[in-house]
Amino acid sequence: MRRPKLSARLLIVHHTPSPHCQEMFEAVIAGATDPEIEGVEVVRRPALTVSPTDMLEADGYLLGSPANLGYMSGALKHAFDVCYYPCLDSTKGRPYGLYLHGNQGTEGAERGVSAITTGLGWVQAAETVIVQGKPSKDELQACWELGATVAAGLMGD
């Protein structure tokens, strides 16, 4: 049986330092790779290893980070620092989704990612999923839906 040609690439850029972030990451991947979603290749990259080429080859993005001291993780900020200018004129209009984990406020992390993605001209494709503490079943379902929504939006691209 021939494998169908993948027509779109979804890049998941994540910093996953804790068991709670890992649960969220796995739920996002499960949603993005649901068998009902066809023609979308899901590529995962830790934020500290993502390259401009990874970003440029993607058609959409899922971003995951803990909120550290009220801001996105240094790892996700590093990914943006490395990729921002190479992607600036080439990735406008691409969809993205965001999930954040924090033990306290996540507003600064959300605001920081929003500022950078606005500068890149990316379009938020789904509501941000924010979890504080241990993810509940409903919050993990929201992560699954985030992954599925962004991936499904790439079908047929």
N, C-alpha and C positions, 0 to 999 in steps of 0.2 A: 504494500500500500504506500502510495506517495504521500509525503508530508506536504500540507498546503504551504504555499509561499507566504512568508511573513511580510506584510506590507508596512508595518509600523513598528517602531521601537519605543518602549517605555523604559526610562531610566529611573531606578530607585536609588537615590543618594541618601545614605543614612548614617547616623552615628548611634550605635546601639550598645552603650556601656553597661546596661543594667538588665536584670531579668524582666522588669516591667516594660522597658523599651523593646526587648526581644519579643515579648508576647505581642506587642503592637505591630512590630515589624513583620512577624509571621502572619498575623491576621491580614495586613495590607497585601502581602505577597499572595496569600490564599485568594483574596478577592481579585487581584490583578491577573492571576493565572487560572481563574475559573474556566472550566471547559466550554462554557457558553460563549466565551470571548474568543473569537477566531481572528487570526491574522496579526496578532500583536506579540512581538517578542519582548519579554520582560528581562531586563538586565539589571543586576544589583551591583552597586559599588559602595564600599565604605567611603565616607566623606573624605577621609585622609588620603585616599588613593585615586579619586576620580580625576580624570584629565579633561582638558578642553575638547579633545577628540571625542571622548565619551559623551560630553554634553552636545557637541555639534552633530553627532550621529543619531541623537535621540529626537523623537517627534513629540515627546511629552515627558513630564517629570513628576515623580513623587518624592517629597523631601521629608525626612524624619529626623527629629532631634530632641534631646532633653533640653529643658530650659535650665540653664546654669546661671545662678546669680542674676536671674531676671532677663537673660539674653539667650539666643541660640547657642549651641555648643561651639566651642572654638574650632572643632573639626568641620562643622557645616560652614562656618564663616570662612575657614581656610579653603574649602571647596569653591565657594563664591569668589574669594580673592584670586584663586588660580584661574578660574574660568570666566570671570566677568568680562574683561575686555575682548578676549577672543570670541566670545558669544554675543557681544553687544549688538552688532548689526545683523547677525545671522539667525537669531532664535526668536525674534519678535513674533508675537501672536501664538506662541506655543502654549499649550495648557499645562497646568501644574496643580498638584494637591499637596497639602501639608498636614503632618501629624506631629504633635508635641506632647512630651511628658514632663511634668513638673511636680515637685512636692509643695510648691507654693505658687506664686504668680508666674504666668506664662505670657503676660501681655507684652513685655519687652521683646521676647523672642518672636512672637507673632508680628509685632510692628517692624522688627528688624528684617525678617524674611520678606514681609510685604514691601518694604522700601526697596530692597534689592531686586525683587522680581518685577516691581513696577519699573525700575530703571532699565531692566532687560526687556521690558515690553511683554512679559509673559501674562497669560490670562488664567486667573484662578478658576478651575473647572469644578470644584466641589468645596463645600464648607470645611474649614479646618477642624480636625479632630484634636481635642485637647483633653488629656487625662491627667488627673492629679492622684498620686498614690497608686495602689494596685488597680489595674484595669478591671472593670466589671464586665460581665457577659455582654451587656448592652454596649459598652464602650468598645469592646473587641469587635462586636458586630458593626459598629460605626467605622472602625478601621478597615474591616473587610469591605464595607460598602464604598469607602474612599478609594481603595485599590481598584475595585470593580468599576466604579464610575469613571475614573480617569482612564483606565485601560479601554473600557467600552467606547469611550469618546474617540479613541484612536482607530477603531475598527473602520476599515474602508479607506483610510488615509493613503 
